[in-house]
Amino acid sequence: MSQPPPSPSQMQPQRRRDRRILSGTCPDAKCRARLFFPAQGSASIECTDCGQRHEQRQLLEVEEVTEPDVVLHNLLRNALLGVAAPPRRSTDMAKVMGLSNYHCKLLSPILARYGMDKQTGKAKLLRDMNQGDVFDCSLLGDRAFLIEPEHVDTVGYGKDRSGSLIYLHDTLEDIKKSNLNQECIIPVHVDGDGHCLVHAVSRALVGRELFWHALRENLKKHLKENLDRYKALFHDFIDAAEWEDIINECDPLFVPPEGVPLGLRNIHIFGLANVLHRPVILLDSLSGMRSSGDYSATFLPGLIPVEICKGKDGQLNKPICIAWSSSGRNHYIPLVGIKGGSLPKLPSRLLPKAWGVPQDLIRKYIKLEEDGSCVIGGDRSLQDKYLLRLVAAMEEVFMNKHGIHPSLVSDVHHYFYRRTGVIGVQPEEVIAAAKKAVLENRLHKCLICGALSELLVPPEWLAPGGKLYNLAKTTHGQLKPDKNYSFPLNNIVCSYDATNDILVPDYNLSNLTSCNWCRGTSVRRVRNDSSIVYLDGDRTNTKSFGGKCGCGFKHYWDGKEYDNLPEAFPITLEWGGRVVRETVYWFQYESDVTLNSNVYDVAMKLVTKHFPGEFGSEILVQKVVNTILHQTAKKNPNDYTPVAIDGAHVQRMEDVKHEQEPESHLPTKIILTGQKAKTLHKEELNMSKTERKLQQSITEQAAVMQKRKKKK
């Protein structure tokens, strides 16, 4: 029997539920960004800070926003006024546990030469640890990466999106059927920068592209030392003249001659299997694997004694698996297992023939199950905590070597190269450009969208006939070398070089006033260690769990971070006929009580500042103490009136963001993310007249709607 349609009164609660705004915290331990999103929408949320995609059920501290007026206003503000969104992170900048692919690739050359001292946790040259000059990659022979289920859909880290899921569909389905119909192995992303084979192997081993450099160096060394054995083994297939190119292609800095299609191929995979002391299985589409070409193969460490190809448990090192991502067969990707699930087994029908060595060696180097299948990878993974400690140690070496933090170099690459379509630029060039920009005080970080901006003036503007040169000449007449020339519209101050007849930018006196991306006005200089030069009152990236201001973040003030902004009150000092008026900034609600203002310290500093060395000033100090105590004595402990600082609660772009499904071109919904605020101040949003009218309209309509609800 059919049910009658629900009445309007019955439908009302459901409508209210559908319109709820929820908040949650990104589950990544290194991110923890606060996310706001509609209750009715996609089951997955992309974090606007780290770029990972999480299921709603994976978010932490999910709760309903009970006062969504601020969120609603920001939703309308962005939808109607077209606030610019920050640049979408490229695949090499998606961060998991605070690390991007590009960041890891920058550290790889250092990891090839340094290890981590177990006692100090500091980086140390391998040779000083009696471990040779270059990291021995065979130490990773029994390691395997298992991806966390929550990271499977993270763009740039989880499932590969280059088309491999379609190309390898039949192969993956065949593996799935052989594993009780469970998806236990997936192709994951690898950057296509000319090092995809070693990136794929590195990810299959540890989940990160940290060892690509060491793998190449190990491979080159291995081929050189065993060249005679290789020549004898492959004399029917590889001409003697080719070996020089084969070895040169292993070099981390190898650049193929123009028009020559050189790159790592089957012989190099065979070499890597011997370097790692473990088999490497190359898979292809089912049609490719059935063809007569060398598109799939099992590469065995045939030049290494079997006894050395075992782990500490005495078991044979399990094979790792890589595959072609398309029919073009020009990009390798790794196939990895999923953490918490059963280890993937490759059925015997999909195990390719051994490459370059007799077929009977497969049983010698690979442990086959009773049904002829073999386990891929294994479960001996590097712990995340260890990996992060290792990265931190290498970052310190990078800083000491290059004078700049790798995360800042990564940002420079992302915002100044990738966003303009410049790809393939060498890391050395990016490092040099980043160092120069920091040294000249040209780098600024936006507190709203987090993007990096560069204060830069085209050189042609500064020479005779140039835009700024002509403007200065027209305005000031003859230019003088002892005078500065300010160009407010271009955020630049220049001096004049009479010898070369050219304007010279003085970036120390110049300041970027708005973000190049979102046009927000809260931009701050960046130091070489990637830290931000905050101004008093700025909201930092440190989470606060005891603040009264409600934004959820600490605030910078005079070199320290506080849960709250200070309260301010005027004070008058009179001594010896002089009257001085000063403003006192007072902290008294800090979770760390040592940060609360001390009345005697504050009074002493004020008196010392304005009346240094005055005899009998102790009386004045006591007067100031009494005045401060009177000002801070409150009848209601909940009274809190912080100082008003422009940008103190600036609305960040991760606080209000248009959510876009990875595969779509148009946004399907709007995701609201950020601080949980109770009030909205116009200085927080740098409102235009249109925005102020919009806010006023919302406020008035809200009051009308509230009255209507009360009458019902």
C-alpha positions as CSV (number, residue, x, y, z in Angstrom):
1,M,0.0,0.0,0.0
2,S,1.5,3.3,-1.0
3,Q,2.2,6.0,1.6
4,P,0.6,9.4,1.4
5,P,2.9,12.3,0.5
6,P,4.4,14.0,3.6
7,S,2.8,17.2,4.7
8,P,4.7,20.5,4.6
9,S,5.1,20.4,8.4
10,Q,6.6,16.9,8.1
11,M,9.0,18.0,5.3
12,Q,10.2,21.1,7.2
13,P,12.6,19.2,9.6
14,Q,14.1,17.4,6.6
15,R,14.7,20.7,4.8
16,R,16.4,22.1,7.8
17,R,18.7,19.1,8.0
18,D,19.6,19.4,4.3
19,R,20.5,23.1,4.9
20,R,22.8,22.5,7.8
21,I,26.4,23.6,7.7
22,L,28.9,21.2,9.2
23,S,32.5,21.7,10.3
24,G,35.2,19.2,10.7
25,T,39.0,18.9,10.9
26,C,41.3,17.4,8.3
27,P,42.5,14.1,9.6
28,D,46.1,14.6,8.4
29,A,48.3,15.0,11.5
30,K,50.4,17.7,9.7
31,C,47.4,19.6,8.4
32,R,44.5,19.7,10.7
33,A,42.8,22.5,8.7
34,R,39.2,23.4,9.8
35,L,36.8,22.6,7.0
36,F,33.2,23.9,6.7
37,F,30.8,22.1,4.2
38,P,27.1,21.7,3.5
39,A,25.5,18.7,5.2
40,Q,23.9,17.8,1.9
41,G,26.5,17.3,-0.8
42,S,29.3,15.0,-1.9
43,A,30.4,12.3,0.5
44,S,34.0,13.4,0.1
45,I,35.7,16.7,0.9
46,E,38.9,18.0,-0.6
47,C,41.0,19.8,2.1
48,T,41.8,23.3,0.9
49,D,45.1,23.3,2.8
50,C,46.9,20.1,2.0
51,G,44.9,19.1,-1.1
52,Q,43.9,15.6,0.1
53,R,40.4,14.3,-0.4
54,H,38.7,12.7,2.6
55,E,35.4,10.9,3.1
56,Q,33.2,12.9,5.4
57,R,33.2,10.1,7.9
58,Q,37.0,10.4,8.1
59,L,37.0,14.0,9.3
60,L,37.6,14.7,12.9
61,E,35.5,16.7,15.3
62,V,32.5,16.9,12.9
63,E,29.8,19.1,14.3
64,E,26.9,21.3,13.2
65,V,27.6,25.0,12.9
66,T,24.9,26.5,15.2
67,E,25.6,30.1,14.2
68,P,26.1,29.9,10.5
69,D,25.5,33.6,9.7
70,V,29.2,34.2,9.0
71,V,29.4,31.1,6.8
72,L,26.3,32.1,5.0
73,H,27.6,35.6,4.4
74,N,30.8,34.3,3.0
75,L,29.0,31.8,0.8
76,L,27.0,34.7,-0.7
77,R,30.0,36.9,-0.9
78,N,32.0,34.4,-3.0
79,A,29.1,33.3,-5.1
80,L,27.8,36.8,-6.0
81,L,31.0,38.9,-5.9
82,G,33.3,36.4,-7.6
83,V,36.1,36.3,-5.1
84,A,39.2,34.8,-6.7
85,A,40.2,31.3,-5.7
86,P,43.8,30.3,-4.9
87,P,45.6,28.4,-7.6
88,R,44.7,24.7,-7.6
89,R,47.6,22.6,-6.4
90,S,49.4,20.7,-9.1
91,T,50.0,17.0,-8.6
92,D,53.5,17.5,-7.4
93,M,52.3,19.9,-4.7
94,A,49.5,17.9,-3.1
95,K,50.6,17.4,0.5
96,V,50.3,14.3,2.6
97,M,51.7,14.6,6.1
98,G,53.0,18.0,5.1
99,L,55.1,16.7,2.2
100,S,54.6,17.2,-1.5
101,N,56.1,15.2,-4.3
102,Y,58.4,18.1,-5.3
103,H,59.6,18.6,-1.8
104,C,60.6,14.9,-1.6
105,K,62.3,15.1,-5.0
106,L,64.4,18.1,-3.8
107,L,65.6,16.1,-0.8
108,S,66.5,13.0,-2.7
109,P,70.0,14.0,-3.7
110,I,70.8,14.7,-0.1
111,L,69.4,11.3,1.0
112,A,71.8,9.7,-1.5
113,R,74.8,11.0,0.6
114,Y,73.4,11.3,4.1
115,G,71.9,9.0,6.7
116,M,70.3,9.8,10.1
117,D,72.2,9.2,13.3
118,K,70.0,7.0,15.5
119,Q,71.1,8.7,18.7
120,T,70.8,12.3,17.7
121,G,68.3,12.2,14.9
122,K,70.6,14.5,13.0
123,A,71.8,13.9,9.4
124,K,75.3,12.6,9.0
125,L,77.4,11.8,5.9
126,L,77.2,8.1,5.1
127,R,81.0,7.9,4.8
128,D,81.3,9.2,8.4
129,M,79.0,6.4,9.4
130,N,81.2,3.8,7.5
131,Q,78.3,3.1,5.1
132,G,80.0,4.2,1.8
133,D,79.7,7.3,-0.2
134,V,76.2,6.6,-1.6
135,F,73.1,5.1,0.1
136,D,72.9,1.3,-0.6
137,C,69.4,0.8,-2.0
138,S,69.6,-2.9,-1.4
139,L,68.7,-2.0,2.2
140,L,65.2,-1.4,0.9
141,G,65.1,-4.8,-0.6
142,D,62.4,-6.1,1.7
143,R,60.5,-2.9,2.1
144,A,57.1,-2.2,0.5
145,F,54.7,0.7,0.5
146,L,51.1,0.1,1.5
147,I,48.8,3.1,0.9
148,E,46.4,4.2,3.6
149,P,42.7,3.8,2.5
150,E,42.0,7.4,3.2
151,H,44.8,8.5,0.7
152,V,43.6,6.3,-2.1
153,D,41.7,9.2,-3.8
154,T,44.2,11.9,-3.0
155,V,45.2,13.6,-6.3
156,G,48.9,13.4,-6.9
157,Y,49.5,10.8,-4.2
158,G,46.8,8.1,-4.5
159,K,45.2,6.5,-7.6
160,D,46.9,7.5,-10.8
161,R,44.7,9.7,-13.0
162,S,46.7,9.7,-16.2
163,G,44.4,7.1,-17.8
164,S,46.0,4.0,-16.4
165,L,42.8,2.9,-14.6
166,I,41.2,2.5,-18.0
167,Y,44.3,1.2,-19.8
168,L,45.0,-1.4,-17.1
169,H,41.3,-2.1,-16.3
170,D,41.3,-5.8,-17.5
171,T,44.6,-6.5,-15.9
172,L,43.5,-5.1,-12.5
173,E,40.1,-6.9,-12.8
174,D,41.9,-10.2,-13.4
175,I,44.1,-9.5,-10.2
176,K,40.9,-8.6,-8.3
177,K,39.2,-11.8,-9.2
178,S,42.2,-13.8,-8.0
179,N,42.1,-12.0,-4.6
180,L,38.5,-12.9,-3.6
181,N,37.1,-10.1,-5.6
182,Q,38.8,-7.5,-3.4
183,E,40.5,-4.4,-4.7
184,C,43.9,-5.0,-3.1
185,I,46.3,-3.4,-5.5
186,I,46.0,0.0,-7.2
187,P,48.2,2.1,-9.6
188,V,49.4,5.2,-7.9
189,H,50.6,8.6,-9.1
190,V,54.1,9.3,-10.3
191,D,55.3,12.6,-11.7
192,G,56.2,12.5,-15.4
193,D,59.5,14.5,-15.2
194,G,61.9,12.1,-17.0
195,H,62.6,10.1,-13.9
196,C,59.3,8.1,-13.8
197,L,60.9,4.7,-13.6
198,V,63.0,5.5,-10.4
199,H,60.1,7.5,-9.0
200,A,57.8,4.5,-9.5
201,V,60.3,2.1,-7.8
202,S,60.9,4.6,-5.0
203,R,57.1,4.9,-4.4
204,A,56.7,1.1,-4.5
205,L,59.4,0.9,-1.8
206,V,58.6,3.7,0.6
207,G,55.6,5.6,-0.8
208,R,57.6,8.7,-1.5
209,E,59.9,9.8,-4.4
210,L,62.7,10.2,-1.9
211,F,65.1,7.7,-3.3
212,W,65.0,8.4,-7.0
213,H,68.5,10.0,-6.9
214,A,70.1,7.1,-5.0
215,L,68.5,4.5,-7.3
216,R,70.0,6.2,-10.3
217,E,73.4,6.4,-8.7
218,N,73.2,2.8,-7.5
219,L,72.2,1.7,-11.0
220,K,75.0,3.5,-12.7
221,K,77.6,2.1,-10.2
222,H,76.2,-1.4,-10.6
223,L,76.3,-1.3,-14.4
224,K,79.9,0.0,-14.4
225,E,81.1,-2.6,-12.0
226,N,79.4,-5.5,-13.7
227,L,79.8,-4.3,-17.3
228,D,81.6,-7.4,-18.5
229,R,79.0,-9.7,-17.1
230,Y,76.2,-7.6,-18.8
231,K,78.0,-7.6,-22.1
232,A,78.4,-11.4,-21.9
233,L,74.8,-12.0,-20.9
234,F,73.2,-9.6,-23.5
235,H,75.8,-9.8,-26.4
236,D,73.1,-11.2,-28.8
237,F,70.7,-8.3,-28.0
238,I,72.8,-5.2,-27.2
239,D,75.6,-3.9,-29.4
240,A,78.8,-3.2,-27.6
241,A,78.7,0.5,-28.7
242,E,75.3,1.0,-26.9
243,W,76.6,0.3,-23.4
244,E,78.1,3.8,-23.0
245,D,74.7,5.4,-23.6
246,I,73.0,2.8,-21.3
247,I,75.3,3.8,-18.5
248,N,75.1,7.5,-19.1
249,E,71.3,7.3,-19.1
250,C,71.5,6.2,-15.4
251,D,73.0,9.5,-14.3
252,P,70.7,11.7,-12.3
253,L,71.6,14.7,-14.3
254,F,71.4,12.9,-17.7
255,V,69.8,15.0,-20.5
256,P,69.3,13.2,-23.8
257,P,70.6,14.8,-26.9
258,E,68.0,16.8,-28.8
259,G,65.8,14.5,-30.9
260,V,67.3,11.3,-29.5
261,P,64.7,9.1,-27.8
262,L,66.8,7.9,-24.9
263,G,65.5,6.9,-21.5
264,L,65.4,4.2,-18.9
265,R,64.1,0.9,-20.3
266,N,64.1,-2.8,-19.8
267,I,67.9,-3.2,-19.3
268,H,67.7,-0.6,-16.6
269,I,64.8,-2.3,-14.9
270,F,66.8,-5.5,-14.9
271,G,69.7,-3.6,-13.4
272,L,67.4,-2.1,-10.7
273,A,66.2,-5.6,-9.7
274,N,69.9,-6.5,-9.1
275,V,70.5,-3.3,-7.2
276,L,67.5,-4.0,-4.9
277,H,68.2,-7.7,-4.6
278,R,64.6,-8.4,-5.4
279,P,62.4,-9.1,-8.5
280,V,60.6,-6.3,-10.3
281,I,57.5,-7.2,-12.3
282,L,56.4,-5.0,-15.2
283,L,52.8,-5.4,-16.2
284,D,50.8,-4.0,-19.1
285,S,47.3,-4.2,-20.5
286,L,46.1,-7.8,-21.1
287,S,46.4,-7.3,-24.8
288,G,49.9,-5.9,-24.4
289,M,50.9,-8.8,-22.2
290,R,49.7,-11.3,-24.8
291,S,51.5,-9.7,-27.6
292,S,55.0,-10.7,-28.8
293,G,56.6,-7.4,-27.7
294,D,58.7,-6.9,-24.5
295,Y,55.9,-4.9,-22.9
296,S,55.7,-7.0,-19.8
297,A,58.4,-9.1,-18.0
298,T,59.7,-10.4,-14.7
299,F,63.1,-8.9,-14.0
300,L,65.0,-11.1,-11.6
301,P,68.2,-10.2,-9.7
302,G,69.9,-13.0,-11.6
303,L,73.4,-11.6,-11.1
304,I,73.0,-11.6,-7.3
305,P,73.3,-14.9,-5.2
306,V,70.0,-16.0,-3.9
307,E,71.3,-16.0,-0.3
308,I,71.7,-12.2,-0.5
309,C,68.2,-11.7,-1.9
310,K,66.6,-12.5,1.4
311,G,65.4,-10.3,4.3
312,K,66.3,-10.6,8.0
313,D,63.6,-13.2,8.4
314,G,65.4,-15.5,5.9
315,Q,62.6,-15.2,3.4
316,L,63.1,-14.2,-0.2
317,N,62.5,-10.5,-0.9
318,K,59.0,-10.2,-2.4
319,P,58.8,-8.6,-5.9
320,I,57.5,-5.1,-6.4
321,C,55.3,-4.3,-9.3
322,I,55.2,-1.5,-11.9
323,A,53.2,-1.0,-15.0
324,W,52.8,1.1,-18.2
325,S,50.2,3.8,-17.8
326,S,49.1,3.8,-21.4
327,S,49.5,2.3,-24.9
328,G,52.2,4.8,-25.6
329,R,54.3,3.0,-23.0
330,N,56.3,6.1,-22.1
331,H,55.4,6.4,-18.4
332,Y,55.9,3.9,-15.5
333,I,53.6,3.8,-12.5
334,P,53.8,1.6,-9.4
335,L,51.1,-0.9,-8.3
336,V,50.9,-1.0,-4.5
337,G,48.8,-2.7,-1.9
338,I,46.3,-1.1,0.5
339,K,47.1,-0.9,4.2
340,G,44.8,-2.9,6.4
341,G,43.8,-5.3,3.6
342,S,45.1,-8.6,2.4
343,L,48.5,-8.5,0.6
344,P,47.9,-8.7,-3.2
345,K,48.7,-11.9,-5.0
346,L,49.6,-11.9,-8.7
347,P,48.0,-15.0,-10.3
348,S,50.3,-17.3,-12.2
349,R,48.6,-16.6,-15.5
350,L,49.6,-12.9,-15.1
351,L,53.2,-13.6,-14.0
352,P,55.3,-12.6,-17.1
353,K,58.2,-14.5,-18.4
354,A,61.7,-13.8,-17.0
355,W,63.6,-11.2,-19.0
356,G,67.2,-11.9,-20.0
357,V,67.7,-15.0,-17.8
358,P,66.5,-18.6,-17.9
359,Q,62.8,-19.1,-17.0
360,D,63.6,-21.7,-14.3
361,L,65.2,-18.9,-12.2
362,I,61.7,-17.6,-11.4
363,R,61.2,-20.3,-8.8
364,K,64.6,-19.6,-7.4
365,Y,64.1,-15.9,-6.8
366,I,60.3,-15.7,-6.2
367,K,58.4,-17.7,-3.6
368,L,55.4,-19.1,-5.4
369,E,52.3,-20.2,-3.6
370,E,50.7,-23.6,-4.2
371,D,48.5,-22.2,-6.9
372,G,51.5,-20.6,-8.7
373,S,50.7,-17.0,-7.6
374,C,53.1,-14.7,-5.8
375,V,52.7,-12.1,-3.1
376,I,53.5,-8.5,-4.3
377,G,55.4,-6.1,-2.0
378,G,55.0,-7.5,1.4
379,D,54.1,-5.8,4.7
380,R,57.4,-4.4,5.9
381,S,56.7,-0.7,5.4
382,L,58.8,2.2,6.7
383,Q,56.9,3.9,9.6
384,D,55.5,7.4,8.9
385,K,57.2,8.7,12.1
386,Y,60.6,7.5,11.0
387,L,60.1,8.9,7.5
388,L,59.2,12.3,8.8
389,R,62.2,12.3,11.1
390,L,64.4,11.4,8.2
391,V,62.9,14.2,6.1
392,A,63.4,16.7,8.9
393,A,67.0,15.7,9.2
394,M,67.6,16.1,5.4
395,E,65.7,19.5,5.4
396,E,68.3,20.8,7.8
397,V,71.1,19.7,5.5
398,F,69.3,21.3,2.6
399,M,69.0,24.6,4.5
400,N,72.7,24.6,5.4
401,K,73.7,23.7,1.9
402,H,71.4,26.0,-0.1
403,G,70.5,28.7,2.5
404,I,66.8,28.2,1.8
405,H,64.1,25.8,3.0
406,P,62.9,23.1,0.5
407,S,59.3,23.9,1.2
408,L,59.8,27.5,0.1
409,V,61.6,26.2,-3.1
410,S,58.6,24.0,-3.7
411,D,56.2,27.0,-3.4
412,V,58.4,29.0,-5.8
413,H,58.3,26.2,-8.3
414,H,54.5,25.9,-7.9
415,Y,53.5,29.5,-8.0
416,F,56.1,31.0,-10.3
417,Y,56.8,28.2,-12.8
418,R,53.9,25.7,-12.9
419,R,51.2,28.3,-12.8
420,T,52.7,30.0,-15.9
421,G,53.0,26.7,-17.8
422,V,56.8,26.4,-17.4
423,I,57.7,22.7,-16.9
424,G,60.9,20.8,-17.0
425,V,63.0,23.5,-15.3
426,Q,65.9,22.0,-13.3
427,P,65.7,22.2,-9.5
428,E,69.0,24.0,-9.4
429,E,67.4,26.9,-11.4
430,V,64.4,27.0,-9.1
431,I,66.6,27.0,-6.0
432,A,68.8,29.8,-7.3
433,A,65.7,31.9,-8.3
434,A,64.1,31.3,-4.8
435,K,67.3,32.3,-3.0
436,K,67.7,35.5,-5.1
437,A,64.1,36.4,-4.4
438,V,64.4,35.9,-0.7
439,L,67.7,37.8,-0.5
440,E,66.2,40.8,-2.3
441,N,63.1,40.7,0.0
442,R,60.8,40.1,-3.0
443,L,58.8,37.1,-1.7
444,H,55.5,37.6,0.1
445,K,53.0,35.1,1.5
446,C,49.3,35.8,1.4
447,L,47.6,35.2,4.8
448,I,44.3,34.8,3.0
449,C,44.9,32.2,0.3
450,G,48.4,31.0,1.3
451,A,49.8,31.7,-2.1
452,L,53.3,33.0,-2.7
453,S,53.7,36.3,-4.6
454,E,56.7,38.0,-6.0
455,L,57.4,41.7,-6.1
456,L,59.0,42.2,-9.4
457,V,59.4,45.0,-11.9
458,P,60.2,44.4,-15.6
459,P,63.7,45.6,-16.3
460,E,62.6,47.5,-19.4
461,W,60.4,49.8,-17.2
462,L,63.5,51.1,-15.4
463,A,65.5,52.1,-18.4
464,P,65.2,55.3,-20.5
465,G,61.9,55.0,-22.4
466,G,60.5,52.7,-19.8
467,K,57.2,53.1,-18.0
468,L,58.6,54.0,-14.5
469,Y,61.6,55.9,-15.9
470,N,59.5,58.2,-18.0
471,L,57.0,58.7,-15.1
472,A,59.8,59.7,-12.7
473,K,61.4,62.0,-15.4
474,T,58.0,63.6,-16.1
475,T,57.1,64.1,-12.5
476,H,60.5,65.1,-11.0
477,G,62.5,66.4,-13.9
478,Q,66.2,65.6,-13.8
479,L,66.7,62.4,-11.8
480,K,69.2,62.5,-8.9
481,P,71.2,59.6,-7.4
482,D,70.7,60.8,-3.8
483,K,66.9,60.7,-4.0
484,N,64.4,57.9,-3.8
485,Y,61.4,57.7,-6.2
486,S,58.2,56.1,-5.1
487,F,55.7,54.5,-7.4
488,P,52.7,53.6,-5.2
489,L,50.6,52.0,-7.9
490,N,53.5,49.5,-8.6
491,N,54.4,49.0,-4.9
492,I,58.0,50.0,-5.7
493,V,60.6,52.5,-4.5
494,C,63.6,53.1,-6.7
495,S,66.9,55.0,-6.5
496,Y,68.7,56.4,-9.5
497,D,72.0,55.0,-10.9
498,A,73.4,58.0,-12.8
499,T,76.4,56.0,-14.2
500,N,74.1,53.6,-16.1
501,D,71.2,56.0,-16.4
502,I,68.7,53.5,-14.9
503,L,66.3,53.2,-12.0
504,V,67.3,50.6,-9.4
505,P,64.5,49.0,-7.3
506,D,65.0,49.1,-3.5
507,Y,63.0,46.1,-2.3
508,N,63.8,46.9,1.3
509,L,61.8,50.1,1.1
510,S,59.2,48.5,-1.2
511,N,56.2,46.5,-0.1
512,L,53.7,44.3,-2.0
513,T,50.2,45.5,-1.0
514,S,48.1,42.8,-2.4
515,C,48.3,39.1,-3.4
516,N,48.9,38.4,-7.0
517,W,46.3,35.6,-6.8
518,C,43.3,36.6,-4.7
519,R,44.1,40.3,-4.4
520,G,43.8,40.1,-0.7
521,T,45.7,42.9,1.2
522,S,47.2,40.7,3.9
523,V,50.6,39.8,2.4
524,R,53.7,39.4,4.5
525,R,57.4,39.0,3.7
526,V,58.9,35.5,3.8
527,R,62.2,34.5,5.3
528,N,64.6,31.9,3.8
529,D,63.4,29.3,6.3
530,S,59.9,29.7,4.9
531,S,58.7,31.4,8.1
532,I,56.4,34.5,7.7
533,V,57.4,38.0,8.9
534,Y,54.2,38.6,10.9
535,L,53.0,42.0,12.0
536,D,51.5,42.5,15.5
537,G,48.0,41.0,15.6
538,D,48.3,38.7,12.6
539,R,46.6,35.3,12.8
540,T,49.3,32.6,12.6
541,N,49.0,29.0,11.4
542,T,49.4,27.7,14.9
543,K,46.1,26.2,16.3
544,S,44.8,27.7,19.5
545,F,42.5,25.6,21.8
546,G,41.9,28.2,24.5
547,G,41.4,31.5,22.8
548,K,38.5,33.9,23.5
549,C,38.5,35.4,20.0
550,G,37.0,32.2,18.5
551,C,39.1,32.1,15.4
552,G,40.9,28.9,16.5
553,F,44.4,30.2,15.8
554,K,47.1,32.0,17.7
555,H,48.0,35.6,17.1
556,Y,51.4,37.1,16.7
557,W,52.5,39.9,19.0
558,D,55.9,41.3,19.7
559,G,57.8,38.1,18.7
560,K,55.4,35.6,20.5
561,E,52.2,33.7,19.7
562,Y,49.2,34.3,21.9
563,D,45.8,32.6,22.1
564,N,44.1,36.0,22.1
565,L,44.7,39.5,20.9
566,P,45.6,41.9,23.8
567,E,43.2,44.5,25.3
568,A,44.4,48.0,24.9
569,F,43.9,51.0,27.2
570,P,45.5,54.5,27.4
571,I,47.7,55.5,30.3
572,T,49.3,58.8,31.3
573,L,52.7,59.1,32.9
574,E,53.6,62.4,34.8
575,W,57.1,63.0,36.2
576,G,59.2,66.0,36.7
577,G,56.9,68.3,34.8
578,R,56.6,66.0,31.8
579,V,53.4,64.3,30.7
580,V,53.6,61.2,28.5
581,R,50.6,59.4,27.0
582,E,51.1,55.8,26.2
583,T,49.0,52.7,25.2
584,V,49.3,49.5,27.2
585,Y,48.6,46.2,25.5
586,W,47.4,43.7,28.1
587,F,47.2,39.9,27.9
588,Q,45.4,38.0,30.7
589,Y,43.5,35.0,29.2
590,E,46.4,32.9,27.9
591,S,46.3,29.1,28.3
592,D,50.1,29.4,28.9
593,V,49.9,31.6,32.0
594,T,53.5,32.6,31.6
595,L,52.4,34.7,28.6
596,N,49.9,36.7,30.6
597,S,51.1,40.3,31.2
598,N,52.9,41.0,34.5
599,V,51.8,44.4,35.9
600,Y,55.1,45.2,37.4
601,D,57.1,44.3,34.3
602,V,54.8,46.4,32.1
603,A,55.0,49.4,34.5
604,M,58.8,49.1,34.8
605,K,59.2,49.0,31.0
606,L,57.0,52.0,30.5
607,V,58.8,54.1,33.1
608,T,62.3,53.0,31.8
609,K,61.3,53.8,28.3
610,H,60.2,57.4,28.9
611,F,62.1,58.3,32.1
612,P,65.3,56.3,32.0
613,G,67.6,56.7,35.0
614,E,65.3,59.1,36.9
615,F,65.9,59.2,40.6
616,G,62.8,58.2,42.7
617,S,61.0,56.8,39.7
618,E,59.9,53.9,41.9
619,I,57.0,56.1,43.0
620,L,55.9,56.5,39.3
621,V,56.2,52.8,38.8
622,Q,53.8,52.2,41.7
623,K,51.4,54.8,40.3
624,V,51.5,53.0,36.9
625,V,50.9,49.7,38.6
626,N,47.8,51.0,40.4
627,T,46.5,52.5,37.2
628,I,46.9,49.3,35.2
629,L,45.3,47.3,38.0
630,H,42.4,49.6,38.0
631,Q,42.0,49.4,34.3
632,T,42.2,45.6,34.2
633,A,39.9,44.9,37.2
634,K,36.7,43.8,35.7
635,K,33.3,43.3,37.2
636,N,32.4,40.6,34.7
637,P,35.2,38.1,34.0
638,N,33.7,37.4,30.6
639,D,34.2,40.9,29.4
640,Y,36.8,40.8,26.6
641,T,37.4,43.7,24.3
642,P,40.5,43.1,22.2
643,V,42.4,45.7,20.3
644,A,41.1,46.2,16.8
645,I,43.8,45.2,14.3
646,D,43.4,45.2,10.5
647,G,43.9,41.6,9.3
648,A,43.8,40.1,12.8
649,H,41.0,37.8,11.8
650,V,41.5,38.1,8.0
651,Q,39.2,35.7,6.2
652,R,41.5,33.1,4.6
653,M,40.8,31.5,1.3
654,E,40.8,28.0,2.9
655,D,38.0,29.4,5.1
656,V,35.8,30.0,2.1
657,K,36.4,27.9,-0.9
658,H,34.6,26.7,-4.0
659,E,34.7,22.9,-4.0
660,Q,35.2,21.3,-7.3
661,E,35.1,17.6,-8.1
662,P,38.4,16.4,-9.5
663,E,36.9,15.2,-12.8
664,S,34.5,18.1,-13.4
665,H,35.1,21.5,-15.0
666,L,32.4,23.4,-13.2
667,P,31.9,23.5,-9.4
668,T,29.1,21.4,-8.2
669,K,28.9,22.9,-4.7
670,I,30.6,25.4,-2.5
671,I,32.7,24.2,0.4
672,L,33.1,26.6,3.3
673,T,36.2,26.1,5.4
674,G,38.0,28.0,8.2
675,Q,37.7,29.5,11.6
676,K,34.5,29.3,13.7
677,A,33.8,33.0,14.3
678,K,30.8,34.5,16.1
679,T,31.1,38.0,14.7
680,L,32.1,39.4,11.3
681,H,34.0,42.7,11.2
682,K,34.3,44.7,8.0
683,E,38.1,45.0,8.4
684,E,38.3,41.3,8.3
685,L,37.1,41.1,4.8
686,N,38.3,44.4,3.4
687,M,34.7,45.1,2.2
688,S,33.8,47.1,-0.8
689,K,30.6,49.2,-0.9
690,T,28.9,46.4,-2.7
691,E,29.9,43.9,0.0
692,R,28.8,46.2,2.8
693,K,25.3,46.6,1.1
694,L,25.2,42.9,0.8
695,Q,26.0,42.4,4.5
696,Q,23.4,45.0,5.5
697,S,20.8,43.3,3.4
698,I,21.5,39.9,4.9
699,T,21.4,41.4,8.4
700,E,18.0,43.1,7.8
701,Q,16.5,40.0,6.2
702,A,17.7,37.8,9.0
703,A,15.9,40.0,11.6
704,V,12.7,40.0,9.6
705,M,12.8,36.2,9.2
706,Q,13.4,35.8,12.9
707,K,10.3,37.9,13.7
708,R,8.2,35.8,11.3
709,K,9.4,32.5,13.0
710,K,8.5,33.9,16.4
711,K,4.9,34.8,15.3
712,K,4.3,31.2,14.0
